[in-house]
Amino acid sequence: MAALQSMLHQPAIRLQFLSSRDLFLKLKINIRCAGGRKVLTGCLNVEVVSEGPRKLGFGGWSKEVIEEEVKVIVGTYARTPVVLASGKGCNLYDVDGKEYLDMGSGIAVNALGHGDEDWIRAVTEQASLLTHVSNVYYNVPQIELAKRLVATSFADRVFFTNSGTEANEAAIKFSRKFQRHLNPGAKEPATEFIAFSNSFHGRTMGALALTSKEHYRTPFQPVMPGVTFVEYGNIEAAKAVIKLGKTAAVFVEPIQGEGGILSAARQFLQSLRDACDEAGALLVYDEVQCGLGRAGSLWAHEVYGVYPDIMTLAKPLAGGLPIGAVLVTERVASAIEHGDHGSTFAGSPLVCNAALAVLDKISQPHFLSSVAEKGRYLKNLLTAKLGSNPHVKEIRGLGLIVGIELDVSATPLVDACREAGLLILTAGKGNVVRLVPPLIITKEELERAASILLEAIPALDRVNQN
C-alpha cells in the first residue's frame, strides 16, 4: 500500500487526476495471495465517474504547491493564490479542478488561447526535427519568420531576442550605434533618450532606465543615465527636449499597457516623428504588449498612420514561447556590423516555427477585423453594465486591450472576479482593470466576463466600508 500511495503522489499522475474539472476517480485494486502474503498485482483499473461541475474553491493541493514554492523560488512575484494546471481555448483550470475564464492571457501573450491545434502541430513537428542551433549557423524557420515580419510591416530587417525587455535593450544599442554611424567625426555623438510618463519598457538595466515608475527603478540605481521623461501626449514638452546632437532616440508605446491602457493621439505621434526627423533622432515604437493584432490591426501604430524607425515586439509572437524581435529600417540596419549584438537562444527553429503559426492566423484580415469588432462589443458591454457605477471613471482602449479606470484600487474587484472564475489584471496605479483576453475569445465569453464583473463590483464598496 505504501508503494501505491507513493505512485499516486507522483506529480505527473496527480496532475492527470486533479486537473480534471468535472470527474472523480474510483480506483480498483486487484489483490491476490502469494505465499501467505497479499500482493498488489498488475495495473490499476480506473473507473471514471461523472460528478458534474466541481465546487469552486481553494483546494488542498494548491495550498501544498504554494507552500513549496516559497521554499525554492526567489521572492520576486506577489503571486495570486492559484496553481494553474491546464487550459483550452479561453479557459484555464487549476490543480483543484476550478475553471477560470482567462481575460489576461498570460499578460497579453496567449493570442490564440490555450491548446491551439495548429500551434501545437508547429511546435511538435519542429521539435522532432531541430529545436536549437546557435546563430553561428543559418536556420530556415528564423529566416521565414523574418521575411514574414518584413512583408507585413514598415521594416526591412529583423533582429530576434528572447523577450520584450531584450528587444528594447537591442533597440537602445542600435540607436546609439546608429548615431555613431551617422556622425563618424563627432567627438560626442548623441547618446540620450526620451521616454514618457507611465511608460514600461522592461526590467533589465537599459529598459528599466526608460521605465517611468520610480518604484521599479529606485532599488537598482544608478540605472543607465541620459534619459529624460516627458508627459505622455504633451506635444510641446516633447518637442522641447528632442535635440540635435543630444537625442539618440525617442521610445514610446502607441498604447500604454502597464501604464493604464492609455492611447496616443495621432497628432502626438506625428509631432514625435517630425521632431525626430529634424533632430536626426530615431523614433522607436514599443509594441511589446499592444502590437501583433491586439489593437485590431496587426501593428497598433497602423491606426495612426505614423511609422517608426524601430519597433520592438514580443509577448504574443510565439504564442507562449519566449521570443522578442526588433524591426528596423535599412537605414538603421546599415549601422550594425558583425559582433555588435547577439544572442545564444534567440531565433531558434522551434520558437520561430511556433511564431510562424501564430502570425499565419493573426495577420489574416478577417481575424484582425474580428478583434476590432469584439473590442467594440466589449466596450459597449462594459459601458452598459458598469458605466453607471460611481467607482467607474472611464472605459477605454482599442481592440482587445481595454481598461476600466476606477476611483479606488482595483484589487478587491480582481479578487472577487477570481473567486467567481474570472481572471483579470490591473494596470496604471493599481486602479485600472486591464482586460487583454486571447484574441480568439467569443462574444459569448465576453458577455460572461462582463456579467461576472457586474456581479463582483460591489466588492469595491464592501472593502471601502471596512
Disulfide bonds with the S-S distance in Angstrom:
none
